[in-house]
Amino acid sequence: MAVQRHGWRFTRDLERSAQTIAGSCLVRLLTSEQAIRWCRERRIELPMGLRLPERVAFDGHDGPAVHVPIVGSPIDVIRLAYVLLMTNVPGDDAERFAGALLCFVDWDIWSETTESVGHAYLNAIRDLSGEPAPIGDAPGLLCRKKDFKLAHAALALPMMFQWDAWYVAEDGGLVACIHHHGYMTIFSAEHVTADTLYRRFEAGGHNPSVV
């Protein structure tokens, strides 16, 4: 009975989340063109098409970059996603999370056995948008203000399943390129120095390096 009650409560909470998201448009799916346009509105230049950039220009100038390996247990990866997501959030307060864009570049790299599990999680999150569309048509997932838990869950997926994706904070001050080889490169605008990024991820035990 405990399992049944737990399952009922999860289903109820999921339905409430779906209603909340659909009603207030907290989450949207974007085409690659819409995602690029969203970035340009924040003066970030990213390459057209589904590929990871080697450098990122903020308002015409290359920002400093930090390399962070993605290693450890699933819990370690979830913690790393949390550190990234909370970067630039005032006071590390999740209630002040302003939103972010996560755009998937390659999500079909490994065997069907593992990819099918990752796709199931990803599709469950995408379905909450109320805008069903194949990921190839709309690879961008836009998480709006205060939707921290869903953004955290989405960001952890490409890290855990070793896909290619890029992440952009709502304020345009941070871009992270997540690579399927097991690392991410984090680019920042001038007001967030490479040293600041380095110290933040070093404090979490994530072994960053400045590039």
Disulfide bonds with the S-S distance in Angstrom:
none
